[in-house]
Amino acid sequence: MRDAGLVAVHRPAERMPAIDEQLRHLLSGPTATEREAGYTSALTGITVTGMVELRAGDATVEIGSRSDGVGRSDEVLAYGQIVCTLTSRADVDTVSFLHDGQPLRVPRADASLSDGRLTGADYANLVLPT
């Protein structure tokens, strides 16, 4: 994130990371260099409890407890970070979220809640130019 919007950040890698590895990198937050450049993360209030399961282009992410005090706008940006990161991969078309094994209703950029498959288009108006 930068300036309350989502921004693509490219991190060079020798190989494409596994999907759960890529999510762990996202959850670890910006690097020192990225923080110096003004990047932040909205993911501090969301706990991913398991690895990502990829089935037929849909990545399913299990979400644990969410910290109290996380504002709705932070949740929108947090879920947007996850969805946009995972759907940037060639093997991921959509992202779904679960909580305790049940579909989780998460906010989209238009303030609606969805318990279905999400794409980057659901958060497009939050994406800033790089």
Backbone as CSV, one residue per row, in Angstrom:
resi,resn,N_x,N_y,N_z,CA_x,CA_y,CA_z,C_x,C_y,C_z
1,MET,0.843,-1.177,0.000,0.000,0.000,0.000,0.883,1.234,0.000
2,ARG,0.345,2.277,-0.581,0.954,3.602,-0.502,-0.173,4.606,-0.662
3,ASP,-0.177,5.620,0.177,-1.187,6.685,0.086,-2.606,6.120,0.077
4,ALA,-2.887,5.149,0.939,-4.214,4.542,1.096,-4.727,3.875,-0.173
5,GLY,-3.799,3.407,-1.000,-4.174,2.662,-2.192,-3.259,1.471,-2.380
6,LEU,-3.622,0.611,-3.294,-2.826,-0.575,-3.589,-1.862,-0.268,-4.723
7,VAL,-0.608,-0.679,-4.558,0.422,-0.438,-5.559,1.169,-1.735,-5.810
8,ALA,1.396,-2.050,-7.064,2.173,-3.247,-7.399,3.629,-3.018,-7.012
9,VAL,4.186,-3.983,-6.302,5.597,-3.955,-5.929,6.220,-5.219,-6.498
10,HIS,7.295,-5.049,-7.221,7.960,-6.190,-7.845,9.212,-6.529,-7.048
11,ARG,9.325,-7.793,-6.675,10.499,-8.295,-5.967,11.154,-9.343,-6.860
12,PRO,12.386,-9.063,-7.287,13.074,-10.024,-8.155,13.267,-11.375,-7.446
13,ALA,13.146,-12.444,-8.207,13.332,-13.790,-7.673,13.932,-14.660,-8.768
14,GLU,14.723,-15.628,-8.360,15.328,-16.537,-9.326,14.304,-17.499,-9.913
15,ARG,13.243,-17.764,-9.155,12.194,-18.671,-9.610,10.863,-18.162,-9.059
16,MET,9.801,-18.590,-9.680,8.476,-18.241,-9.178,8.271,-18.943,-7.847
17,PRO,7.957,-18.188,-6.775,7.750,-18.852,-5.481,6.458,-19.666,-5.491
18,ALA,6.421,-20.684,-4.644,5.179,-21.432,-4.450,4.131,-20.453,-3.926
19,ILE,2.878,-20.763,-4.147,1.806,-19.835,-3.805,1.781,-19.503,-2.310
20,ASP,1.984,-20.506,-1.444,1.977,-20.219,-0.010,3.209,-19.414,0.394
21,GLU,4.326,-19.630,-0.286,5.539,-18.847,-0.031,5.312,-17.384,-0.430
22,GLN,4.663,-17.169,-1.553,4.379,-15.804,-1.995,3.461,-15.097,-1.001
23,LEU,2.471,-15.801,-0.484,1.579,-15.211,0.510,2.337,-14.881,1.797
24,ARG,3.248,-15.767,2.221,4.055,-15.481,3.415,4.896,-14.218,3.222
25,HIS,5.459,-14.037,2.018,6.224,-12.823,1.732,5.333,-11.590,1.854
26,LEU,4.122,-11.680,1.330,3.184,-10.560,1.427,2.845,-10.258,2.883
27,LEU,2.563,-11.302,3.651,2.181,-11.128,5.050,3.321,-10.583,5.902
28,SER,4.560,-10.792,5.486,5.700,-10.285,6.256,5.844,-8.771,6.135
29,GLY,5.133,-8.173,5.203,5.136,-6.718,5.080,6.252,-6.198,4.185
30,PRO,6.291,-4.885,4.048,7.299,-4.274,3.184,8.716,-4.469,3.726
31,THR,9.664,-4.571,2.810,11.071,-4.621,3.196,11.490,-3.235,3.689
32,ALA,12.663,-3.141,4.272,13.164,-1.848,4.748,13.226,-0.832,3.606
33,THR,13.687,-1.272,2.456,13.764,-0.380,1.293,12.371,0.078,0.862
34,GLU,11.409,-0.841,0.879,10.037,-0.486,0.505,9.428,0.485,1.514
35,ARG,9.691,0.269,2.807,9.190,1.198,3.826,9.786,2.588,3.631
36,GLU,11.071,2.659,3.310,11.720,3.950,3.048,11.082,4.660,1.862
37,ALA,10.567,3.876,0.910,9.903,4.442,-0.273,8.445,4.804,-0.003
38,GLY,7.974,4.571,1.243,6.618,4.965,1.606,5.571,3.881,1.543
39,TYR,5.988,2.628,1.347,5.034,1.529,1.289,4.693,1.032,2.695
40,THR,3.444,0.646,2.879,2.963,0.082,4.137,2.120,-1.153,3.814
41,SER,1.486,-1.724,4.838,0.626,-2.875,4.625,-0.605,-2.758,5.516
42,ALA,-1.732,-3.227,5.006,-2.970,-3.258,5.794,-3.186,-4.636,6.403
43,LEU,-2.226,-5.528,6.253,-2.415,-6.919,6.667,-2.107,-7.189,8.134
44,THR,-1.866,-6.172,8.929,-1.514,-6.388,10.326,-2.664,-6.953,11.144
45,GLY,-3.898,-6.785,10.742,-5.028,-7.266,11.530,-5.620,-8.573,11.066
46,ILE,-5.013,-9.211,10.067,-5.573,-10.437,9.508,-4.566,-11.564,9.694
47,THR,-5.057,-12.711,10.165,-4.210,-13.873,10.368,-4.596,-14.961,9.377
48,VAL,-3.643,-15.384,8.586,-3.855,-16.511,7.688,-3.432,-17.742,8.466
49,THR,-4.344,-18.706,8.624,-4.077,-19.841,9.511,-3.496,-21.058,8.816
50,GLY,-3.587,-21.129,7.530,-3.077,-22.305,6.842,-2.492,-21.932,5.505
51,MET,-1.994,-22.918,4.836,-1.450,-22.677,3.516,-2.590,-22.436,2.541
52,VAL,-2.238,-21.857,1.434,-3.207,-21.595,0.384,-3.425,-22.878,-0.399
53,GLU,-4.677,-23.195,-0.666,-4.994,-24.360,-1.489,-5.395,-23.866,-2.867
54,LEU,-4.758,-24.398,-3.884,-5.048,-24.006,-5.260,-5.721,-25.163,-5.973
55,ARG,-6.929,-24.889,-6.479,-7.704,-25.914,-7.169,-8.400,-25.275,-8.365
56,ALA,-8.058,-25.750,-9.566,-8.686,-25.287,-10.812,-8.672,-23.765,-10.931
57,GLY,-7.539,-23.141,-10.590,-7.401,-21.695,-10.738,-7.935,-20.868,-9.592
58,ASP,-8.564,-21.505,-8.605,-9.072,-20.771,-7.443,-8.160,-21.027,-6.249
59,ALA,-7.625,-19.960,-5.690,-6.804,-20.052,-4.488,-7.708,-19.826,-3.289
60,THR,-7.732,-20.785,-2.367,-8.546,-20.661,-1.164,-7.626,-20.378,0.007
61,VAL,-7.933,-19.299,0.736,-7.113,-18.852,1.852,-7.937,-18.959,3.128
62,GLU,-7.412,-19.676,4.122,-8.082,-19.808,5.420,-7.648,-18.650,6.305
63,ILE,-8.631,-17.885,6.784,-8.387,-16.722,7.630,-8.737,-17.079,9.066
64,GLY,-7.857,-16.727,9.984,-8.105,-16.961,11.407,-8.798,-15.760,12.017
65,SER,-8.529,-15.539,13.275,-9.153,-14.412,13.971,-8.607,-13.101,13.422
66,ARG,-9.444,-12.089,13.479,-9.040,-10.757,13.053,-8.931,-9.879,14.285
67,SER,-7.905,-9.042,14.328,-7.691,-8.175,15.481,-8.823,-7.187,15.640
68,ASP,-9.194,-6.929,16.896,-10.192,-5.896,17.159,-9.609,-4.548,16.762
69,GLY,-10.459,-3.660,16.332,-10.020,-2.322,15.994,-9.557,-2.154,14.558
70,VAL,-9.589,-3.225,13.770,-9.227,-3.080,12.367,-10.408,-2.435,11.661
71,GLY,-10.169,-1.284,11.066,-11.245,-0.548,10.421,-11.681,-1.189,9.125
72,ARG,-12.896,-0.908,8.740,-13.428,-1.487,7.510,-12.559,-1.139,6.311
73,SER,-12.078,0.102,6.204,-11.244,0.453,5.058,-9.947,-0.340,5.073
74,ASP,-9.397,-0.615,6.255,-8.199,-1.443,6.339,-8.487,-2.855,5.862
75,GLU,-9.655,-3.389,6.199,-10.007,-4.736,5.750,-10.119,-4.787,4.236
76,VAL,-10.736,-3.792,3.641,-10.864,-3.759,2.183,-9.480,-3.785,1.552
77,LEU,-8.584,-2.956,2.049,-7.232,-2.910,1.501,-6.472,-4.204,1.774
78,ALA,-6.665,-4.776,2.952,-5.977,-6.021,3.288,-6.408,-7.151,2.354
79,TYR,-7.702,-7.328,2.187,-8.168,-8.386,1.284,-7.771,-8.068,-0.153
80,GLY,-7.793,-6.801,-0.513,-7.337,-6.396,-1.842,-5.880,-6.752,-2.071
81,GLN,-5.032,-6.561,-1.055,-3.623,-6.937,-1.176,-3.489,-8.430,-1.464
82,ILE,-4.222,-9.234,-0.735,-4.127,-10.686,-0.922,-4.645,-11.084,-2.303
83,VAL,-5.818,-10.596,-2.661,-6.425,-10.971,-3.945,-5.552,-10.515,-5.114
84,CYS,-5.118,-9.267,-5.090,-4.317,-8.753,-6.208,-2.968,-9.459,-6.305
85,THR,-2.369,-9.791,-5.166,-1.095,-10.513,-5.185,-1.264,-11.904,-5.772
86,LEU,-2.244,-12.643,-5.286,-2.401,-14.017,-5.753,-2.884,-14.090,-7.194
87,THR,-3.776,-13.191,-7.605,-4.274,-13.248,-8.987,-3.258,-12.687,-9.985
88,SER,-2.152,-12.143,-9.500,-1.093,-11.707,-10.427,-0.320,-12.915,-10.963
89,ARG,-0.526,-14.067,-10.342,0.118,-15.303,-10.780,-0.628,-15.894,-11.983
90,ALA,0.090,-16.524,-12.875,-0.538,-17.141,-14.051,-1.436,-18.317,-13.678
91,ASP,-1.166,-18.962,-12.530,-1.949,-20.140,-12.159,-3.149,-19.826,-11.264
92,VAL,-3.394,-18.544,-10.964,-4.517,-18.158,-10.096,-5.444,-17.213,-10.850
93,ASP,-6.705,-17.610,-10.960,-7.726,-16.771,-11.591,-8.571,-16.047,-10.552
94,THR,-8.876,-16.731,-9.449,-9.750,-16.183,-8.418,-9.221,-16.554,-7.043
95,VAL,-9.727,-15.831,-6.027,-9.359,-16.107,-4.637,-10.636,-16.193,-3.815
96,SER,-10.711,-17.217,-2.976,-11.819,-17.389,-2.046,-11.247,-17.420,-0.632
97,PHE,-12.065,-17.027,0.347,-11.620,-17.002,1.736,-12.528,-17.873,2.590
98,LEU,-11.918,-18.564,3.553,-12.640,-19.389,4.512,-12.281,-18.948,5.920
99,HIS,-13.215,-19.171,6.848,-12.960,-19.007,8.282,-13.581,-20.212,8.963
100,ASP,-12.782,-20.970,9.690,-13.235,-22.219,10.304,-13.857,-23.163,9.272
101,GLY,-13.278,-23.181,8.076,-13.740,-24.075,7.028,-14.992,-23.633,6.291
102,GLN,-15.559,-22.483,6.667,-16.781,-21.976,6.038,-16.464,-20.742,5.193
103,PRO,-17.211,-20.508,4.103,-16.974,-19.314,3.298,-17.039,-18.049,4.163
104,LEU,-16.076,-17.180,3.971,-15.985,-15.935,4.723,-16.406,-14.778,3.831
105,ARG,-17.323,-13.963,4.343,-17.745,-12.769,3.595,-16.715,-11.680,3.831
106,VAL,-16.087,-11.235,2.743,-15.051,-10.207,2.838,-15.473,-8.988,2.026
107,PRO,-14.999,-7.802,2.442,-15.380,-6.585,1.734,-14.646,-6.432,0.405
108,ARG,-15.404,-5.973,-0.570,-14.830,-5.592,-1.868,-14.697,-4.081,-1.885
109,ALA,-14.049,-3.558,-2.879,-13.804,-2.117,-2.965,-15.092,-1.302,-3.046
110,ASP,-16.170,-1.898,-3.560,-17.436,-1.165,-3.665,-18.254,-1.226,-2.376
111,ALA,-17.649,-1.728,-1.284,-18.255,-1.824,0.049,-19.245,-2.972,0.187
112,SER,-19.438,-3.759,-0.858,-20.284,-4.939,-0.734,-19.460,-6.075,-0.128
113,LEU,-20.159,-7.059,0.414,-19.497,-8.228,0.972,-19.686,-9.401,0.024
114,SER,-18.646,-10.209,-0.103,-18.722,-11.365,-0.983,-18.156,-12.590,-0.277
115,ASP,-18.848,-13.716,-0.412,-18.287,-14.968,0.077,-17.926,-15.874,-1.100
116,GLY,-17.858,-15.268,-2.278,-17.529,-16.023,-3.483,-16.108,-15.786,-3.943
117,ARG,-15.868,-16.156,-5.152,-14.551,-16.005,-5.761,-14.324,-14.555,-6.156
118,LEU,-13.150,-14.040,-5.792,-12.805,-12.650,-6.061,-11.667,-12.563,-7.062
119,THR,-11.621,-11.451,-7.784,-10.537,-11.192,-8.731,-9.976,-9.803,-8.464
120,GLY,-8.889,-9.486,-9.109,-8.313,-8.156,-8.994,-9.293,-7.062,-9.396
121,ALA,-10.216,-7.383,-10.298,-11.209,-6.398,-10.733,-12.092,-5.938,-9.577
122,ASP,-12.266,-6.768,-8.545,-13.067,-6.387,-7.383,-12.410,-5.270,-6.574
123,TYR,-11.118,-5.014,-6.829,-10.366,-4.001,-6.076,-9.701,-2.990,-7.016
124,ALA,-10.079,-2.998,-8.290,-9.402,-2.186,-9.306,-9.397,-0.693,-8.981
125,ASN,-10.466,-0.185,-8.402,-10.505,1.260,-8.128,-9.621,1.658,-6.947
126,LEU,-9.025,0.691,-6.270,-8.089,0.977,-5.171,-6.634,0.925,-5.632
127,VAL,-6.412,0.459,-6.867,-5.057,0.292,-7.386,-4.555,1.627,-7.937
128,LEU,-3.398,2.050,-7.422,-2.764,3.291,-7.854,-1.721,2.985,-8.918
129,PRO,-1.433,3.946,-9.783,-0.362,3.722,-10.756,0.991,3.629,-10.038
130,THR,1.880,2.834,-10.597,3.202,2.674,-9.965,4.163,3.756,-10.371
